[in-house]
Amino acid sequence: MFKHKHSMAVKTITVTENAYESIKRMKRESESFSDLFVRLSSEKKSTGRSIVGLLKGADTEKLLKASEDVRKRFDKDMEERKRVLARQFGRNRNDDRRKKA
């Protein structure tokens, strides 16, 4: 648990009713809002690997396989985009050189 020290400075913030209700739902029973903010700001970004422990058996394998497949497709797509851009910029550079000549 993240307990704030009472000797720390206190800041007042203003939030909308919607934001307050949303944040309030995230707060644990014994947690102050300060504790909540510290906890949320220190948590790592969620990744597929970080939630694998929540799944059991075949679900874990399916998630990891799907994640790997998406990553491979993304990498392949990015490589193709790089090639297209390289060709396009190469043509533009050659056209500029011809115009100067």
Buried (B, 14 or more C-beta within 10 A) or exposed (E): EBEEEEEEEEEEEEEEEEEEEEBEEEBEEEBBBBBBBBBEEEEEEEEEEEEBEEEEEEEBEEBBEEBEEEEEEEEEEEEEEEEEEEEEEEEEEEEEEEEEE
